[in-house]
Amino acid sequence: MQETKHFINIEQRKNLTVSGVESVVAFSEVKIILSLLSGGRISVVGTGLKIVGFSKTSGLFEAEGSITGVSYGAKSFASRLFK
């Protein structure tokens, strides 16, 4: 698998920008899960989260709200098996 570079920028714990995003897997006011082009996932947790913009073409994702945490994870085995 080719490694795709990405960045995460959080400003004042209120504005989030992520590059290299393939898709939005799930979202609510308290959690957003993003699938990365590199095959991993990013989970964003907080309160009052809302998606401001997402371009599938450029892979740029933007959200705002009160961000309390960001974590990386891998895709589940089932999602890799049935790709």
PDB file with SEQRES, HELIX, SHEET and CRYST1 records, atoms N, CA, C and O in Angstrom:
SEQRES   1 A   83  MET GLN GLU THR LYS HIS PHE ILE ASN ILE GLU GLN ARG          
SEQRES   2 A   83  LYS ASN LEU THR VAL SER GLY VAL GLU SER VAL VAL ALA          
SEQRES   3 A   83  PHE SER GLU VAL LYS ILE ILE LEU SER LEU LEU SER GLY          
SEQRES   4 A   83  GLY ARG ILE SER VAL VAL GLY THR GLY LEU LYS ILE VAL          
SEQRES   5 A   83  GLY PHE SER LYS THR SER GLY LEU PHE GLU ALA GLU GLY          
SEQRES   6 A   83  SER ILE THR GLY VAL SER TYR GLY ALA LYS SER PHE ALA          
SEQRES   7 A   83  SER ARG LEU PHE LYS                                          
HELIX    1 AA1 PHE A   77  LEU A   81  1                                   5    
SHEET    1 AA1 6 ILE A   8  GLU A  11  0                                        
SHEET    2 AA1 6 ASN A  15  VAL A  18 -1                                        
SHEET    3 AA1 6 LEU A  60  ALA A  74 -1                                        
SHEET    4 AA1 6 GLY A  40  SER A  55 -1                                        
SHEET    5 AA1 6 LYS A  31  LEU A  36 -1                                        
SHEET    6 AA1 6 VAL A  21  PHE A  27 -1                                        
CRYST1    1.000    1.000    1.000  90.00  90.00  90.00 P 1           1          
ATOM      1  N   MET A   1       0.850  -1.180   0.000  1.00  0.00           N  
ATOM      2  CA  MET A   1       0.000   0.000   0.000  1.00  0.00           C  
ATOM      3  C   MET A   1       0.896   1.243   0.000  1.00  0.00           C  
ATOM      4  O   MET A   1       1.850   1.336   0.771  1.00  0.00           O  
ATOM      5  N   GLN A   2       0.573   2.179  -0.866  1.00  0.00           N  
ATOM      6  CA  GLN A   2       1.355   3.416  -0.955  1.00  0.00           C  
ATOM      7  C   GLN A   2       0.995   4.334   0.209  1.00  0.00           C  
ATOM      8  O   GLN A   2      -0.180   4.552   0.505  1.00  0.00           O  
ATOM      9  N   GLU A   3       2.021   4.866   0.859  1.00  0.00           N  
ATOM     10  CA  GLU A   3       1.813   5.768   1.991  1.00  0.00           C  
ATOM     11  C   GLU A   3       1.464   7.154   1.474  1.00  0.00           C  
ATOM     12  O   GLU A   3       2.239   7.744   0.721  1.00  0.00           O  
ATOM     13  N   THR A   4       0.323   7.676   1.863  1.00  0.00           N  
ATOM     14  CA  THR A   4      -0.123   8.999   1.461  1.00  0.00           C  
ATOM     15  C   THR A   4       0.054   9.946   2.632  1.00  0.00           C  
ATOM     16  O   THR A   4      -0.403   9.664   3.740  1.00  0.00           O  
ATOM     17  N   LYS A   5       0.718  11.071   2.390  1.00  0.00           N  
ATOM     18  CA  LYS A   5       0.932  12.043   3.457  1.00  0.00           C  
ATOM     19  C   LYS A   5      -0.359  12.801   3.745  1.00  0.00           C  
ATOM     20  O   LYS A   5      -1.194  13.017   2.866  1.00  0.00           O  
ATOM     21  N   HIS A   6      -0.488  13.193   5.002  1.00  0.00           N  
ATOM     22  CA  HIS A   6      -1.626  14.022   5.397  1.00  0.00           C  
ATOM     23  C   HIS A   6      -1.190  14.913   6.560  1.00  0.00           C  
ATOM     24  O   HIS A   6      -0.138  14.706   7.165  1.00  0.00           O  
ATOM     25  N   PHE A   7      -2.015  15.895   6.852  1.00  0.00           N  
ATOM     26  CA  PHE A   7      -1.750  16.732   8.020  1.00  0.00           C  
ATOM     27  C   PHE A   7      -3.035  16.940   8.796  1.00  0.00           C  
ATOM     28  O   PHE A   7      -4.139  16.819   8.265  1.00  0.00           O  
ATOM     29  N   ILE A   8      -2.858  17.260  10.073  1.00  0.00           N  
ATOM     30  CA  ILE A   8      -3.970  17.635  10.951  1.00  0.00           C  
ATOM     31  C   ILE A   8      -3.606  18.972  11.559  1.00  0.00           C  
ATOM     32  O   ILE A   8      -2.515  19.145  12.102  1.00  0.00           O  
ATOM     33  N   ASN A   9      -4.526  19.916  11.466  1.00  0.00           N  
ATOM     34  CA  ASN A   9      -4.312  21.233  12.064  1.00  0.00           C  
ATOM     35  C   ASN A   9      -5.514  21.542  12.964  1.00  0.00           C  
ATOM     36  O   ASN A   9      -6.660  21.515  12.515  1.00  0.00           O  
ATOM     37  N   ILE A  10      -5.239  21.832  14.224  1.00  0.00           N  
ATOM     38  CA  ILE A  10      -6.296  22.203  15.175  1.00  0.00           C  
ATOM     39  C   ILE A  10      -5.971  23.595  15.693  1.00  0.00           C  
ATOM     40  O   ILE A  10      -4.892  23.827  16.238  1.00  0.00           O  
ATOM     41  N   GLU A  11      -6.901  24.513  15.522  1.00  0.00           N  
ATOM     42  CA  GLU A  11      -6.722  25.892  15.981  1.00  0.00           C  
ATOM     43  C   GLU A  11      -7.633  26.165  17.175  1.00  0.00           C  
ATOM     44  O   GLU A  11      -8.854  26.037  17.083  1.00  0.00           O  
ATOM     45  N   GLN A  12      -7.027  26.541  18.284  1.00  0.00           N  
ATOM     46  CA  GLN A  12      -7.753  26.934  19.496  1.00  0.00           C  
ATOM     47  C   GLN A  12      -8.739  25.855  19.974  1.00  0.00           C  
ATOM     48  O   GLN A  12      -9.720  26.169  20.648  1.00  0.00           O  
ATOM     49  N   ARG A  13      -8.482  24.597  19.629  1.00  0.00           N  
ATOM     50  CA  ARG A  13      -9.378  23.475  19.974  1.00  0.00           C  
ATOM     51  C   ARG A  13     -10.794  23.683  19.445  1.00  0.00           C  
ATOM     52  O   ARG A  13     -11.741  23.089  19.960  1.00  0.00           O  
ATOM     53  N   LYS A  14     -10.942  24.525  18.417  1.00  0.00           N  
ATOM     54  CA  LYS A  14     -12.266  24.810  17.867  1.00  0.00           C  
ATOM     55  C   LYS A  14     -12.382  24.534  16.374  1.00  0.00           C  
ATOM     56  O   LYS A  14     -13.468  24.203  15.899  1.00  0.00           O  
ATOM     57  N   ASN A  15     -11.294  24.661  15.622  1.00  0.00           N  
ATOM     58  CA  ASN A  15     -11.314  24.453  14.176  1.00  0.00           C  
ATOM     59  C   ASN A  15     -10.343  23.345  13.799  1.00  0.00           C  
ATOM     60  O   ASN A  15      -9.184  23.363  14.213  1.00  0.00           O  
ATOM     61  N   LEU A  16     -10.812  22.385  13.015  1.00  0.00           N  
ATOM     62  CA  LEU A  16     -10.017  21.233  12.617  1.00  0.00           C  
ATOM     63  C   LEU A  16      -9.926  21.177  11.101  1.00  0.00           C  
ATOM     64  O   LEU A  16     -10.930  21.326  10.404  1.00  0.00           O  
ATOM     65  N   THR A  17      -8.711  20.961  10.593  1.00  0.00           N  
ATOM     66  CA  THR A  17      -8.490  20.740   9.165  1.00  0.00           C  
ATOM     67  C   THR A  17      -7.639  19.486   9.018  1.00  0.00           C  
ATOM     68  O   THR A  17      -6.612  19.344   9.681  1.00  0.00           O  
ATOM     69  N   VAL A  18      -8.071  18.576   8.146  1.00  0.00           N  
ATOM     70  CA  VAL A  18      -7.338  17.341   7.899  1.00  0.00           C  
ATOM     71  C   VAL A  18      -7.214  17.164   6.387  1.00  0.00           C  
ATOM     72  O   VAL A  18      -8.197  17.320   5.662  1.00  0.00           O  
ATOM     73  N   SER A  19      -6.014  16.839   5.910  1.00  0.00           N  
ATOM     74  CA  SER A  19      -5.834  16.533   4.492  1.00  0.00           C  
ATOM     75  C   SER A  19      -5.639  15.028   4.337  1.00  0.00           C  
ATOM     76  O   SER A  19      -5.369  14.331   5.314  1.00  0.00           O  
ATOM     77  N   GLY A  20      -5.775  14.528   3.111  1.00  0.00           N  
ATOM     78  CA  GLY A  20      -5.599  13.105   2.847  1.00  0.00           C  
ATOM     79  C   GLY A  20      -6.769  12.263   3.284  1.00  0.00           C  
ATOM     80  O   GLY A  20      -6.602  11.084   3.595  1.00  0.00           O  
ATOM     81  N   VAL A  21      -7.976  12.856   3.314  1.00  0.00           N  
ATOM     82  CA  VAL A  21      -9.171  12.143   3.752  1.00  0.00           C  
ATOM     83  C   VAL A  21      -9.862  11.504   2.547  1.00  0.00           C  
ATOM     84  O   VAL A  21     -10.096  12.157   1.531  1.00  0.00           O  
ATOM     85  N   GLU A  22     -10.180  10.230   2.680  1.00  0.00           N  
ATOM     86  CA  GLU A  22     -10.878   9.498   1.623  1.00  0.00           C  
ATOM     87  C   GLU A  22     -12.393   9.644   1.757  1.00  0.00           C  
ATOM     88  O   GLU A  22     -13.091   9.875   0.770  1.00  0.00           O  
ATOM     89  N   SER A  23     -12.900   9.507   2.997  1.00  0.00           N  
ATOM     90  CA  SER A  23     -14.343   9.605   3.214  1.00  0.00           C  
ATOM     91  C   SER A  23     -14.647   9.875   4.688  1.00  0.00           C  
ATOM     92  O   SER A  23     -13.799   9.702   5.563  1.00  0.00           O  
ATOM     93  N   VAL A  24     -15.874  10.301   4.926  1.00  0.00           N  
ATOM     94  CA  VAL A  24     -16.392  10.473   6.283  1.00  0.00           C  
ATOM     95  C   VAL A  24     -17.164   9.198   6.589  1.00  0.00           C  
ATOM     96  O   VAL A  24     -18.197   8.934   5.973  1.00  0.00           O  
ATOM     97  N   VAL A  25     -16.671   8.407   7.538  1.00  0.00           N  
ATOM     98  CA  VAL A  25     -17.279   7.125   7.873  1.00  0.00           C  
ATOM     99  C   VAL A  25     -18.529   7.322   8.720  1.00  0.00           C  
ATOM    100  O   VAL A  25     -19.561   6.700   8.467  1.00  0.00           O  
ATOM    101  N   ALA A  26     -18.433   8.194   9.733  1.00  0.00           N  
ATOM    102  CA  ALA A  26     -19.555   8.457  10.635  1.00  0.00           C  
ATOM    103  C   ALA A  26     -19.376   9.834  11.255  1.00  0.00           C  
ATOM    104  O   ALA A  26     -18.258  10.320  11.419  1.00  0.00           O  
ATOM    105  N   PHE A  27     -20.500  10.449  11.595  1.00  0.00           N  
ATOM    106  CA  PHE A  27     -20.400  11.737  12.281  1.00  0.00           C  
ATOM    107  C   PHE A  27     -21.619  11.988  13.144  1.00  0.00           C  
ATOM    108  O   PHE A  27     -22.728  11.550  12.838  1.00  0.00           O  
ATOM    109  N   SER A  28     -21.384  12.705  14.232  1.00  0.00           N  
ATOM    110  CA  SER A  28     -22.439  13.178  15.121  1.00  0.00           C  
ATOM    111  C   SER A  28     -21.900  14.430  15.788  1.00  0.00           C  
ATOM    112  O   SER A  28     -20.800  14.877  15.465  1.00  0.00           O  
ATOM    113  N   GLU A  29     -22.652  14.998  16.708  1.00  0.00           N  
ATOM    114  CA  GLU A  29     -22.191  16.195  17.410  1.00  0.00           C  
ATOM    115  C   GLU A  29     -21.054  15.907  18.379  1.00  0.00           C  
ATOM    116  O   GLU A  29     -20.390  16.833  18.845  1.00  0.00           O  
ATOM    117  N   VAL A  30     -20.817  14.617  18.691  1.00  0.00           N  
ATOM    118  CA  VAL A  30     -19.783  14.262  19.658  1.00  0.00           C  
ATOM    119  C   VAL A  30     -18.629  13.444  19.074  1.00  0.00           C  
ATOM    120  O   VAL A  30     -17.607  13.273  19.739  1.00  0.00           O  
ATOM    121  N   LYS A  31     -18.771  12.928  17.831  1.00  0.00           N  
ATOM    122  CA  LYS A  31     -17.691  12.116  17.259  1.00  0.00           C  
ATOM    123  C   LYS A  31     -17.755  12.132  15.732  1.00  0.00           C  
ATOM    124  O   LYS A  31     -18.826  12.029  15.135  1.00  0.00           O  
ATOM    125  N   ILE A  32     -16.576  12.263  15.118  1.00  0.00           N  
ATOM    126  CA  ILE A  32     -16.440  12.183  13.670  1.00  0.00           C  
ATOM    127  C   ILE A  32     -15.358  11.152  13.380  1.00  0.00           C  
ATOM    128  O   ILE A  32     -14.279  11.201  13.970  1.00  0.00           O  
ATOM    129  N   ILE A  33     -15.640  10.216  12.471  1.00  0.00           N  
ATOM    130  CA  ILE A  33     -14.659   9.212  12.079  1.00  0.00           C  
ATOM    131  C   ILE A  33     -14.359   9.401  10.598  1.00  0.00           C  
ATOM    132  O   ILE A  33     -15.261   9.393   9.760  1.00  0.00           O  
ATOM    133  N   LEU A  34     -13.065   9.573  10.291  1.00  0.00           N  
ATOM    134  CA  LEU A  34     -12.616   9.799   8.926  1.00  0.00           C  
ATOM    135  C   LEU A  34     -11.760   8.633   8.456  1.00  0.00           C  
ATOM    136  O   LEU A  34     -10.962   8.094   9.222  1.00  0.00           O  
ATOM    137  N   SER A  35     -11.926   8.246   7.199  1.00  0.00           N  
ATOM    138  CA  SER A  35     -11.097   7.234   6.572  1.00  0.00           C  
ATOM    139  C   SER A  35     -10.036   7.957   5.748  1.00  0.00           C  
ATOM    140  O   SER A  35     -10.357   8.846   4.958  1.00  0.00           O  
ATOM    141  N   LEU A  36      -8.777   7.576   5.933  1.00  0.00           N  
ATOM    142  CA  LEU A  36      -7.671   8.234   5.241  1.00  0.00           C  
ATOM    143  C   LEU A  36      -7.297   7.492   3.966  1.00  0.00           C  
ATOM    144  O   LEU A  36      -7.509   6.285   3.855  1.00  0.00           O  
ATOM    145  N   LEU A  37      -6.744   8.220   3.013  1.00  0.00           N  
ATOM    146  CA  LEU A  37      -6.273   7.617   1.773  1.00  0.00           C  
ATOM    147  C   LEU A  37      -5.185   6.586   2.034  1.00  0.00           C  
ATOM    148  O   LEU A  37      -5.021   5.645   1.257  1.00  0.00           O  
ATOM    149  N   SER A  38      -4.440   6.757   3.122  1.00  0.00           N  
ATOM    150  CA  SER A  38      -3.357   5.832   3.476  1.00  0.00           C  
ATOM    151  C   SER A  38      -3.869   4.528   4.084  1.00  0.00           C  
ATOM    152  O   SER A  38      -3.086   3.612   4.333  1.00  0.00           O  
ATOM    153  N   GLY A  39      -5.180   4.438   4.324  1.00  0.00           N  
ATOM    154  CA  GLY A  39      -5.763   3.211   4.847  1.00  0.00           C  
ATOM    155  C   GLY A  39      -6.136   3.255   6.311  1.00  0.00           C  
ATOM    156  O   GLY A  39      -6.843   2.360   6.774  1.00  0.00           O  
ATOM    157  N   GLY A  40      -5.703   4.238   7.055  1.00  0.00           N  
ATOM    158  CA  GLY A  40      -6.041   4.332   8.473  1.00  0.00           C  
ATOM    159  C   GLY A  40      -7.306   5.131   8.700  1.00  0.00           C  
ATOM    160  O   GLY A  40      -7.993   5.526   7.758  1.00  0.00           O  
ATOM    161  N   ARG A  41      -7.592   5.357   9.940  1.00  0.00           N  
ATOM    162  CA  ARG A  41      -8.752   6.159  10.335  1.00  0.00           C  
ATOM    163  C   ARG A  41      -8.348   7.164  11.400  1.00  0.00           C  
ATOM    164  O   ARG A  41      -7.400   6.950  12.155  1.00  0.00           O  
ATOM    165  N   ILE A  42      -9.085   8.261  11.445  1.00  0.00           N  
ATOM    166  CA  ILE A  42      -8.917   9.265  12.491  1.00  0.00           C  
ATOM    167  C   ILE A  42     -10.268   9.465  13.153  1.00  0.00           C  
ATOM    168  O   ILE A  42     -11.277   9.643  12.470  1.00  0.00           O  
ATOM    169  N   SER A  43     -10.296   9.438  14.478  1.00  0.00           N  
ATOM    170  CA  SER A  43     -11.508   9.725  15.245  1.00  0.00           C  
ATOM    171  C   SER A  43     -11.325  11.050  15.958  1.00  0.00           C  
ATOM    172  O   SER A  43     -10.314  11.276  16.623  1.00  0.00           O  
ATOM    173  N   VAL A  44     -12.301  11.916  15.817  1.00  0.00           N  
ATOM    174  CA  VAL A  44     -12.299  13.224  16.471  1.00  0.00           C  
ATOM    175  C   VAL A  44     -13.462  13.225  17.454  1.00  0.00           C  
ATOM    176  O   VAL A  44     -14.594  12.932  17.070  1.00  0.00           O  
ATOM    177  N   VAL A  45     -13.199  13.549  18.713  1.00  0.00           N  
ATOM    178  CA  VAL A  45     -14.264  13.607  19.710  1.00  0.00           C  
ATOM    179  C   VAL A  45     -14.345  15.009  20.291  1.00  0.00           C  
ATOM    180  O   VAL A  45     -13.354  15.738  20.340  1.00  0.00           O  
ATOM    181  N   GLY A  46     -15.535  15.369  20.726  1.00  0.00           N  
ATOM    182  CA  GLY A  46     -15.756  16.688  21.298  1.00  0.00           C  
ATOM    183  C   GLY A  46     -17.244  16.936  21.504  1.00  0.00           C  
ATOM    184  O   GLY A  46     -18.028  15.997  21.638  1.00  0.00           O  
ATOM    185  N   THR A  47     -17.619  18.200  21.529  1.00  0.00           N  
ATOM    186  CA  THR A  47     -19.026  18.571  21.654  1.00  0.00           C  
ATOM    187  C   THR A  47     -19.360  19.629  20.601  1.00  0.00           C  
ATOM    188  O   THR A  47     -18.515  20.446  20.237  1.00  0.00           O  
ATOM    189  N   GLY A  48     -20.577  19.603  20.130  1.00  0.00           N  
ATOM    190  CA  GLY A  48     -21.018  20.578  19.141  1.00  0.00           C  
ATOM    191  C   GLY A  48     -20.253  20.499  17.835  1.00  0.00           C  
ATOM    192  O   GLY A  48     -20.095  21.508  17.148  1.00  0.00           O  
ATOM    193  N   LEU A  49     -19.773  19.307  17.482  1.00  0.00           N  
ATOM    194  CA  LEU A  49     -18.999  19.155  16.254  1.00  0.00           C  
ATOM    195  C   LEU A  49     -19.908  19.262  15.036  1.00  0.00           C  
ATOM    196  O   LEU A  49     -21.014  18.722  15.020  1.00  0.00           O  
ATOM    197  N   LYS A  50     -19.427  19.962  14.024  1.00  0.00           N  
ATOM    198  CA  LYS A  50     -20.155  20.012  12.754  1.00  0.00           C  
ATOM    199  C   LYS A  50     -19.153  20.099  11.614  1.00  0.00           C  
ATOM    200  O   LYS A  50     -18.096  20.717  11.737  1.00  0.00           O  
ATOM    201  N   ILE A  51     -19.509  19.471  10.510  1.00  0.00           N  
ATOM    202  CA  ILE A  51     -18.654  19.475   9.328  1.00  0.00           C  
ATOM    203  C   ILE A  51     -18.860  20.781   8.587  1.00  0.00           C  
ATOM    204  O   ILE A  51     -19.988  21.140   8.249  1.00  0.00           O  
ATOM    205  N   VAL A  52     -17.768  21.493   8.334  1.00  0.00           N  
ATOM    206  CA  VAL A  52     -17.811  22.767   7.620  1.00  0.00           C  
ATOM    207  C   VAL A  52     -17.592  22.543   6.129  1.00  0.00           C  
ATOM    208  O   VAL A  52     -18.188  23.228   5.299  1.00  0.00           O  
ATOM    209  N   GLY A  53     -16.734  21.582   5.792  1.00  0.00           N  
ATOM    210  CA  GLY A  53     -16.480  21.296   4.391  1.00  0.00           C  
ATOM    211  C   GLY A  53     -15.707  20.011   4.202  1.00  0.00           C  
ATOM    212  O   GLY A  53     -14.921  19.609   5.060  1.00  0.00           O  
ATOM    213  N   PHE A  54     -15.942  19.362   3.057  1.00  0.00           N  
ATOM    214  CA  PHE A  54     -15.191  18.173   2.687  1.00  0.00           C  
ATOM    215  C   PHE A  54     -15.165  18.066   1.170  1.00  0.00           C  
ATOM    216  O   PHE A  54     -16.212  18.074   0.522  1.00  0.00           O  
ATOM    217  N   SER A  55     -13.970  17.967   0.606  1.00  0.00           N  
ATOM    218  CA  SER A  55     -13.794  17.785  -0.829  1.00  0.00           C  
ATOM    219  C   SER A  55     -13.172  16.424  -1.071  1.00  0.00           C  
ATOM    220  O   SER A  55     -12.014  16.197  -0.721  1.00  0.00           O  
ATOM    221  N   LYS A  56     -13.929  15.522  -1.663  1.00  0.00           N  
ATOM    222  CA  LYS A  56     -13.409  14.196  -1.967  1.00  0.00           C  
ATOM    223  C   LYS A  56     -12.283  14.289  -3.002  1.00  0.00           C  
ATOM    224  O   LYS A  56     -11.356  13.479  -2.988  1.00  0.00           O  
ATOM    225  N   THR A  57     -12.366  15.274  -3.894  1.00  0.00           N  
ATOM    226  CA  THR A  57     -11.350  15.456  -4.925  1.00  0.00           C  
ATOM    227  C   THR A  57      -9.987  15.812  -4.331  1.00  0.00           C  
ATOM    228  O   THR A  57      -8.974  15.207  -4.682  1.00  0.00           O  
ATOM    229  N   SER A  58      -9.969  16.795  -3.428  1.00  0.00           N  
ATOM    230  CA  SER A  58      -8.700  17.229  -2.833  1.00  0.00           C  
ATOM    231  C   SER A  58      -8.361  16.474  -1.548  1.00  0.00           C  
ATOM    232  O   SER A  58      -7.208  16.488  -1.117  1.00  0.00           O  
ATOM    233  N   GLY A  59      -9.346  15.814  -0.928  1.00  0.00           N  
ATOM    234  CA  GLY A  59      -9.118  15.108   0.327  1.00  0.00           C  
ATOM    235  C   GLY A  59      -9.058  16.020   1.539  1.00  0.00           C  
ATOM    236  O   GLY A  59      -8.618  15.604   2.611  1.00  0.00           O  
ATOM    237  N   LEU A  60      -9.504  17.277   1.376  1.00  0.00           N  
ATOM    238  CA  LEU A  60      -9.453  18.244   2.476  1.00  0.00           C  
ATOM    239  C   LEU A  60     -10.775  18.224   3.249  1.00  0.00           C  
ATOM    240  O   LEU A  60     -11.854  18.330   2.665  1.00  0.00           O  
ATOM    241  N   PHE A  61     -10.667  18.087   4.575  1.00  0.00           N  
ATOM    242  CA  PHE A  61     -11.826  18.015   5.469  1.00  0.00           C  
ATOM    243  C   PHE A  61     -11.710  19.121   6.507  1.00  0.00           C  
ATOM    244  O   PHE A  61     -10.625  19.371   7.031  1.00  0.00           O  
ATOM    245  N   GLU A  62     -12.834  19.792   6.809  1.00  0.00           N  
ATOM    246  CA  GLU A  62     -12.856  20.844   7.830  1.00  0.00           C  
ATOM    247  C   GLU A  62     -14.068  20.659   8.741  1.00  0.00           C  
ATOM    248  O   GLU A  62     -15.166  20.345   8.281  1.00  0.00           O  
ATOM    249  N   ALA A  63     -13.848  20.859  10.033  1.00  0.00           N  
ATOM    250  CA  ALA A  63     -14.919  20.775  11.020  1.00  0.00           C  
ATOM    251  C   ALA A  63     -14.676  21.826  12.090  1.00  0.00           C  
ATOM    252  O   ALA A  63     -13.571  22.346  12.239  1.00  0.00           O  
ATOM    253  N   GLU A  64     -15.742  22.125  12.835  1.00  0.00           N  
ATOM    254  CA  GLU A  64     -15.608  23.046  13.964  1.00  0.00           C  
ATOM    255  C   GLU A  64     -16.457  22.558  15.115  1.00  0.00           C  
ATOM    256  O   GLU A  64     -17.368  21.750  14.935  1.00  0.00           O  
ATOM    257  N   GLY A  65     -16.153  23.053  16.293  1.00  0.00           N  
ATOM    258  CA  GLY A  65     -16.817  22.661  17.526  1.00  0.00           C  
ATOM    259  C   GLY A  65     -15.787  22.679  18.637  1.00  0.00           C  
ATOM    260  O   GLY A  65     -14.690  23.211  18.464  1.00  0.00           O  
ATOM    261  N   SER A  66     -16.128  22.106  19.766  1.00  0.00           N  
ATOM    262  CA  SER A  66     -15.200  22.011  20.887  1.00  0.00           C  
ATOM    263  C   SER A  66     -14.514  20.647  20.823  1.00  0.00           C  
ATOM    264  O   SER A  66     -15.110  19.630  21.178  1.00  0.00           O  
ATOM    265  N   ILE A  67     -13.257  20.629  20.366  1.00  0.00           N  
ATOM    266  CA  ILE A  67     -12.523  19.383  20.142  1.00  0.00           C  
ATOM    267  C   ILE A  67     -11.796  18.985  21.426  1.00  0.00           C  
ATOM    268  O   ILE A  67     -11.011  19.761  21.971  1.00  0.00           O  
ATOM    269  N   THR A  68     -12.066  17.764  21.903  1.00  0.00           N  
ATOM    270  CA  THR A  68     -11.421  17.280  23.124  1.00  0.00           C  
ATOM    271  C   THR A  68     -10.407  16.171  22.873  1.00  0.00           C  
ATOM    272  O   THR A  68      -9.596  15.869  23.749  1.00  0.00           O  
ATOM    273  N   GLY A  69     -10.441  15.557  21.680  1.00  0.00           N  
ATOM    274  CA  GLY A  69      -9.470  14.499  21.406  1.00  0.00           C  
ATOM    275  C   GLY A  69      -9.443  14.081  19.951  1.00  0.00           C  
ATOM    276  O   GLY A  69     -10.437  14.186  19.233  1.00  0.00           O  
ATOM    277  N   VAL A  70      -8.275  13.601  19.532  1.00  0.00           N  
ATOM    278  CA  VAL A  70      -8.081  13.060  18.194  1.00  0.00           C  
ATOM    279  C   VAL A  70      -7.251  11.796  18.345  1.00  0.00           C  
ATOM    280  O   VAL A  70      -6.241  11.796  19.049  1.00  0.00           O  
ATOM    281  N   SER A  71      -7.672  10.710  17.687  1.00  0.00           N  
ATOM    282  CA  SER A  71      -6.894   9.467  17.770  1.00  0.00           C  
ATOM    283  C   SER A  71      -6.852   8.779  16.413  1.00  0.00           C  
ATOM    284  O   SER A  71      -7.761   8.902  15.593  1.00  0.00           O  
ATOM    285  N   TYR A  72      -5.755   8.046  16.211  1.00  0.00           N  
ATOM    286  CA  TYR A  72      -5.573   7.270  14.995  1.00  0.00           C  
ATOM    287  C   TYR A  72      -5.977   5.833  15.249  1.00  0.00           C  
ATOM    288  O   TYR A  72      -5.864   5.331  16.367  1.00  0.00           O  
ATOM    289  N   GLY A  73      -6.446   5.180  14.211  1.00  0.00           N  
ATOM    290  CA  GLY A  73      -6.751   3.758  14.282  1.00  0.00           C  
ATOM    291  C   GLY A  73      -6.668   3.169  12.895  1.00  0.00           C  
ATOM    292  O   GLY A  73      -6.633   3.897  11.903  1.00  0.00           O  
ATOM    293  N   ALA A  74      -6.637   1.859  12.824  1.00  0.00           N  
ATOM    294  CA  ALA A  74      -6.593   1.171  11.537  1.00  0.00           C  
ATOM    295  C   ALA A  74      -7.996   0.760  11.138  1.00  0.00           C  
ATOM    296  O   ALA A  74      -8.898   0.693  11.973  1.00  0.00           O  
ATOM    297  N   LYS A  75      -8.169   0.486   9.860  1.00  0.00           N  
ATOM    298  CA  LYS A  75      -9.445  -0.041   9.404  1.00  0.00           C  
ATOM    299  C   LYS A  75      -9.631  -1.416  10.009  1.00  0.00           C  
ATOM    300  O   LYS A  75      -8.659  -2.122  10.277  1.00  0.00           O  
ATOM    301  N   SER A  76     -10.877  -1.792  10.224  1.00  0.00           N  
ATOM    302  CA  SER A  76     -11.145  -3.103  10.778  1.00  0.00           C  
ATOM    303  C   SER A  76     -10.801  -4.194   9.756  1.00  0.00           C  
ATOM    304  O   SER A  76     -10.710  -3.929   8.558  1.00  0.00           O  
ATOM    305  N   PHE A  77     -10.617  -5.393  10.239  1.00  0.00           N  
ATOM    306  CA  PHE A  77     -10.289  -6.512   9.367  1.00  0.00           C  
ATOM    307  C   PHE A  77     -11.385  -6.722   8.327  1.00  0.00           C  
ATOM    308  O   PHE A  77     -11.086  -6.958   7.156  1.00  0.00           O  
ATOM    309  N   ALA A  78     -12.627  -6.639   8.733  1.00  0.00           N  
ATOM    310  CA  ALA A  78     -13.750  -6.855   7.813  1.00  0.00           C  
ATOM    311  C   ALA A  78     -13.769  -5.818   6.694  1.00  0.00           C  
ATOM    312  O   ALA A  78     -14.047  -6.162   5.545  1.00  0.00           O  
ATOM    313  N   SER A  79     -13.481  -4.565   7.007  1.00  0.00           N  
ATOM    314  CA  SER A  79     -13.489  -3.529   5.969  1.00  0.00           C  
ATOM    315  C   SER A  79     -12.363  -3.733   4.968  1.00  0.00           C  
ATOM    316  O   SER A  79     -12.512  -3.401   3.792  1.00  0.00           O  
ATOM    317  N   ARG A  80     -11.222  -4.282   5.426  1.00  0.00           N  
ATOM    318  CA  ARG A  80     -10.124  -4.565   4.503  1.00  0.00           C  
ATOM    319  C   ARG A  80     -10.436  -5.805   3.672  1.00  0.00           C  
ATOM    320  O   ARG A  80     -10.051  -5.875   2.505  1.00  0.00           O  
ATOM    321  N   LEU A  81     -11.127  -6.783   4.252  1.00  0.00           N  
ATOM    322  CA  LEU A  81     -11.448  -8.019   3.571  1.00  0.00           C  
ATOM    323  C   LEU A  81     -12.458  -7.811   2.452  1.00  0.00           C  
ATOM    324  O   LEU A  81     -12.333  -8.407   1.382  1.00  0.00           O  
ATOM    325  N   PHE A  82     -13.468  -6.962   2.694  1.00  0.00           N  
ATOM    326  CA  PHE A  82     -14.545  -6.748   1.733  1.00  0.00           C  
ATOM    327  C   PHE A  82     -14.421  -5.450   0.964  1.00  0.00           C  
ATOM    328  O   PHE A  82     -15.434  -4.863   0.584  1.00  0.00           O  
ATOM    329  N   LYS A  83     -13.217  -4.993   0.729  1.00  0.00           N  
ATOM    330  CA  LYS A  83     -12.970  -3.737   0.050  1.00  0.00           C  
ATOM    331  C   LYS A  83     -13.420  -3.733  -1.372  1.00  0.00           C  
ATOM    332  O   LYS A  83     -13.269  -2.726  -2.064  1.00  0.00           O  
TER     333      LYS A  83                                                      
END                                                                             
